[in-house]
Amino acid sequence: MSTYYSSLKFLNFRTQLDALSKGDIVAPVHIRVKPINLCNHNCWYCAYRTDNVVLGDQMDEKDQIPKQKMIELAHDFVEMGVKAVTFSGGGEPLLYKPLPEIIDILAAGGIRIASLTNGSNLKGKIADAFAKHGTWVRISIDAWDDESYVKSRGAKENDFSKLMENIKAFTARKTKCVLGVSFIVGQENCKHIAEVCTLLKECGVDHVKISGAVVSNDAAGNNSYHSSIKNEVAKQISAAQMIESERFKILNHYHDLEERFEKKYNTCPFLQLLTVVGADQYVYTCQDKAYTESGKMGSIVDRSFKDYWFSDESQIFLSHFDPSVKCGHHCVSHAKNVAIHEYLSIDQEHGYFV
């Protein structure tokens, strides 16, 4: 089975690495687009809706990218040579009605497409578009049956069962789009990890990525929350791994939770590889800082993304953004940044001695 998750993917992109070493700006490899902030669920761990985490504190649930602006963005991405676009929240991206048309534009331009979703609307034209053009879809789940699904995210009765039917229908298609699940572990569901993994295998998913819920702005708060369940989680993951096969894998990312807060570097090279466009039509540094003042790069309400990205304003931001000051919180790109900084620091003469 190929590796889907790695902090070393950046090694594939020589153009971006050369630009980083020279201080130039080139198009990002990957853009996350948050087309809509409306969501039909209210997940207890969602950074954009919980009071315990400050990330996303400026999100307005009424925001969505106008259709014509989204079409403009899609053409910009194609023209710039962006390689991949992921649709995510904010809200539930598959509720965005123009999405199938946008996916067609991106795919026609050679851009790879993915989505993070709750899966409730992975059906009809949306499912058709991802089955035809998608590289991957990952569904976030934190429950194991209808009752727990209602309790954890305010879903309607029988919505969990309907989600399982959506998954079965999608995996039954003749599609190359990889359907995975991100299972978010907390104190309420930690004893059901193996159970839900068994169910998801039966539904035909490719893999289950197991991660810990982020419940605090600091490492101490998260470690305190998870300390009482770590042994049970390890036991459950071991049991889940027993049902792995060539077509079904368990990806253990639970241990990744610990040391992701303190940053000892002064630039964020990953800004040139991945950036975020919000439903408010602002460009943000990353998914962890979307809808925050410290992550806000610039507005594209009255200009194109391409014009903004190659502007002096963008270049100044990219060169002056300091993670050691701005990012004392959870960061999904931390390990990648550490690896890139090490790569960029290699002495050219000594680099031959591999």
N, C-alpha and C positions, 0 to 999 in steps of 0.2 A: 504494500500500500504506500502511495506517495505521501510525503509530508506536506500537510496543509498549513501548519502553524510553525513559523520559524522567525527568529530575530535576524536571520542572515539573508533574507530575501533581497535586501538592498544591494548585495553583491552582483545581482543581475543587471544593475543599471549604471553603467560606466559613465554615461552622459551626466547624470546627476552627481556622481562622485567627483568627476573632474570639475564640475561647476562649484561644488563645495570647496574643493581645494584651492580654486582660483578666486572665490568670492563672487562668482557670477550667479545669475538667476536663469533657470530653465523651467519648463513646465513641470508641475508635480506629476509623479507617476500615477498616483491614486487620489481620488477626491471622494470624500464622503458628502453626500447631499442629503439634507434633512428637508424634504419637500413640504412637510405639514407637521404642525405641532399638536393637532387634534389626535386624541387616542381613545379607543373604545375600552381600554383596560386601565386599571389604577394599581400597578404592581407596587408592593410595599417597599421594594429595594430600588426602585427607579430613581436615579440621581436627579432627574428633572422634576420629580414630584415629592420626594421625601423631604422632611424638614431637617433631617440629621446630617445631610450633605449639602454644602453650599454650591456645588457644581450645578450649572443651569439655573441660577437664581434669577436671571433676567428673562427667562423664557415666557413668551405670551402665547397661550394656547390657541388664540385666534389666528395666529400667523400661518400663512402658507405661501409658497412661491407662485405668483401668477403664471398661468399656462404659457403666455407668450415669453415671459422671462425664462421659464424653464426650457423652452425651445431654443432660445438664444444661448443659454448655458450649454445645452447639448451640442450645438454647432460650434461654440467656442472650444469645448473640450476636444472635439474631433479635430478642429483646425490646429490646436496647440500640440496635439500628439499625446494627450493624456491616455494612459494605458488601461485604467480600470476605474469604475464608478460603483460605489456602494450606497444604496438607499437605506437610511436608518432614521431613528428618532432622535430628539424631539418627541413627536407623536408616533403613530403607527403608519409607516410609509406606504403600505399597501392600500390605505384608504384614499390615497391621492389619485383622483379619477383620471388625469391625463397620463398616468405612468406607462401604460402599454405603448402609447404613441412615442413617448420619450425614449423608452427602451428600444423601439425600432430605429430611431434616429441614431442612437449611440451604437447599436450593433452594426448598422450599415456603415458606420465610420470606423469599424474595427475595434471598438472599445469593449472590454470585458465587463460584465454586469453582475452585481450581487445584491443581496439585501439581508438586513437584520430585521426580524419581524416577529410578531406574536403568532403569526400563522392563521389568524382568524379569517383573513380575506384571501388566502392562497387558494383561489378557486376561480372559475370562469376565465375572463379575458386576462386577468392578472396572472393566473397560473399558466395560461397559454403562453404569455410573453416570456416568463421565466423558463418554462420548459423548452422553448424554442431558442432563446438567446442567453439564458443565465449560465454563469460559471458555478455559482453556489448560492444557496439560500440557507440561512441559519435561524432557527426558531428558538426563542427564549422561553423556557419552561421552568417552573418552580414547584409544580404540584404533581400529584400522582393519581388523582381521580376527580370527578366532578365537584364533590364537596370541598376538597382542599383548593381547587381552582377558584371557586367562588370566594372562599375565605381570603386567599392570598392576593387577589387582584380585582375583586369586585366584578368578576365575570358573571354572565347569566347562567342559570341552571342548564346543565347539559352541554355547556360550551367546550369543556374538556373532551367530551366524547365526539363532538363535532370537529374539534381540532384533529383528533386521531383519524377521523375519516378523511379530512383534507390531506393529511400526511400520507395515508394509504393510497389515495387517489393520485397524488403527485408522484410517489415512488413507483406506482404501477405504469406510469408513462414510459415511452421509449425516449428518454432524455439523458443527456450527458450532465445536466445540472445536478451538482452534488447537494443533497438535502441533509443537513446536520442539525443537531440540537445543542443548545447551550443550556445546561442544567445548573441553575443558580442555587447554591447550597446555603441554607440557614438553619436555625435551631428547630424550626417546625418540620422541616422535610428531611433532615439528615438521616433518619432511619429508613427512608424509602428510596434511596439512590439506586440500589440494585434492582428493586422492584420496577421502577419506572424505566430503567435501562432495558430490562427484559421486554417490557411492553413496547418500547420504541424500536427495538430490534425486530419484533414481530410486525411492526408497521412499515418496516423497510428502510429506516433511516441509515445513512452511511456511517455516522459516528455520533457519539455524545461527548461533548466537551464539558467537563465538570469544573466549575469555578466557585469560589466563595463570594457571597454577597458582600459588597462594600457598604458598610453601615456607618462609617465615621470619617471625619476629615483627616484623622491622623492614624499612624500605624498602631499606637497603643490601644486606641478604641476598637479597632478591628481585631487585633490580637486577643483582646479581652473578650470580645463577643464570641470568637471562634474557639477559644481555649477549651471550653467545656465540651465541645463536640468533635474535636480533632480525632480522637481515637475511634469514635463511631464512624466518622467519615472515612477514615483509612480502612476500616473493616468493610464498609459498604463498597468502596471503590475496588477493593480486592475481590469481593464477590462479583461485582459487575465485570471485572476483567476476565473472569472465568468463562463468560459467555461470548468473548470475542471470537471473530472468525475472519476469513479473508475479506468478507464484505461488511463487517461491522467492527468498529474500533471504539475503545474508551480512551479519551484523551484527558489525562489527569493534570489540570491546571490549578488545582486547589492550593498547592504549595506556593503558587506564584504570588500569593497575597501579601507576603510579609514585608519585604524591604523595597517598597516602591514609592517612598515619599520624599526622602532627602535626596536632593540632586547636588552633585559635586562638580558639575560642569556649567560653563557660562554661556554656551550657545546651544541651540536645538537644531542640529542638522536635519532631523526628521521632518522639519517644516517644509523642506524642499522635496520631500518624497510623498508626503500625505498632508492634505489640508481639508478643511471642512467649509461647506456653504450651508448656512442656516436658513430656515423658513422665513426669517426676518430680512433676508437678502444682505446679510453681513458675512464676510469671510472670517473664519476663526482658525486658531492655531491647530486645534485637534479636537477629538471627540470629548476628551476630559475637560476641556475649557470652553466648549460651545455654550453660548448664552451666558457668558460671564464677561465682566468688563476687562479683566486681565487677559482674556483670550481673544478679544475683539481686534481684528487686524484692520478692516476697512469696509465701507459700504459699497455695494454694487447696485444700489437702487437706480442710480442715474448714469451708470456706465457699465460696460461689459466686464465680465470676469477677466478676460484676456487683458483689457486695458489696465485694470487694477493690478493684476499680478505682475506685470512688467513695468509698473510705475515706480517713480522715485520713492513714493510713500511706502510701497510694499518692500522695496529694497532696504530702506531705513529700518523698518520694523523687523525684518528677517535678521539683519545684522546686529540689532541691539537687544533683541529679546533674550532675557537671562533666566533660565530655568532655576538656577540656585536661589533666585529672589522671587520669581513669579509662580513656581510650581511645587510648593510644599504640600502636595496632595497625591493621591493615586494617579499613576501615569501608565497607560498601556504601552507607551513607546520607550520607556526607560531603558530596558535591556537593549533595544535597538540603538538608542542614542549612545549608550556605553560602547557598543561594538563599533559604531561608526567613528566615534572619537578615537578609539584605539587604532582603527584602520587609517584615519587621517594623520595620526601622529607618527606613523612608521617612518623611520629614517630611510630615504630613498636608496642610499648606498648599502645600508645594512639589510634592506629589504630583499636583496638577492639571495641572502643566506636563509632559504626557506627550511 
